[in-house]
Amino acid sequence: MKTSHNKHKPYADKRRKPLEFTARDHVFFSVTPTKGVGRAIISRKLSPKGPYHIMRKISLVAYEIALPP
């Protein structure tokens, strides 16, 4: 398993980039609602329609966004 990990790590690291946003940026995000264990529900109701405005940064990976009414 370690050999496999070492083989794929350089390939993954080349394509990985750290993402960091600031307030007043616009972002797209996707929602995958799940129900139960391992079952995904495909719903058009929660699919993203456009960019959302970031209100504030809470932590390194948490942001408050303005959702439509």
C-alpha positions in Angstrom: 0.0 0.0 0.0 2.9 2.4 0.8 4.4 1.7 -2.6 1.2 2.6 -4.3 0.8 5.7 -2.2 4.4 6.8 -3.1 3.7 6.2 -6.8 0.6 8.3 -7.0 1.6 11.1 -4.6 3.8 13.2 -7.1 1.0 13.0 -9.7 -1.6 14.2 -7.2 0.6 17.0 -5.7 1.2 18.5 -9.2 -2.5 19.1 -9.6 -3.4 20.1 -6.1 -3.4 23.7 -5.2 -4.4 25.4 -1.9 -7.6 27.4 -2.1 -8.2 30.4 0.1 -10.9 33.0 -0.4 -11.4 36.4 1.1 -14.6 38.3 1.9 -16.4 39.8 -1.1 -15.2 36.9 -3.4 -17.8 35.0 -5.4 -17.7 31.2 -5.4 -19.6 28.2 -6.8 -20.2 25.2 -4.5 -21.9 21.9 -4.9 -24.2 20.1 -2.5 -24.6 16.3 -2.4 -27.4 15.6 0.0 -27.3 12.1 1.5 -29.8 10.0 3.3 -28.8 6.9 5.2 -25.4 5.3 4.8 -23.8 5.6 1.4 -26.9 6.6 -0.5 -26.8 9.9 -2.4 -30.0 11.7 -3.5 -29.9 13.6 -6.7 -32.0 16.7 -6.3 -32.4 19.7 -8.6 -33.6 21.8 -5.7 -30.2 22.0 -4.1 -28.1 22.2 -7.2 -26.1 25.5 -7.5 -27.5 28.1 -9.9 -24.8 30.8 -9.7 -22.0 32.4 -7.8 -22.5 33.0 -4.1 -21.0 36.0 -2.2 -18.7 35.2 0.7 -19.7 37.3 3.7 -16.8 36.5 6.0 -14.1 34.0 6.7 -14.7 31.9 9.9 -11.6 29.7 9.8 -9.2 28.2 7.3 -11.8 26.0 5.7 -15.1 27.6 6.9 -16.8 30.6 5.2 -20.1 32.3 5.7 -21.9 32.8 2.4 -25.0 34.7 1.4 -27.6 32.2 0.1 -30.6 33.3 -2.0 -34.0 33.6 -0.2 
